[in-house]
């Protein structure tokens, strides 16, 4: 079963972070392409009104770790959106039960 990764990023200024992200979409596209090349299943970026929250689905935890350590433009993205400190990362294992989609 796959793993879901929830990563919370504190940013200095949410408005500026979102502006930078929109103006530099090619950086995020390059990172996404790298993730897909490793087998990333899903990716969403959200906000809780204070920072950025990423929810990804990966085949396994090792693949996510390889991605996060090896994405060539990840540092550029994190710096550009003004991430402060380290992300809070939670990994959850998918459970095979009825009623999911």
Order of alpha helices (4+ residues) and beta strands (2+ residues): beta-alpha-alpha-beta-beta-alpha-alpha-beta
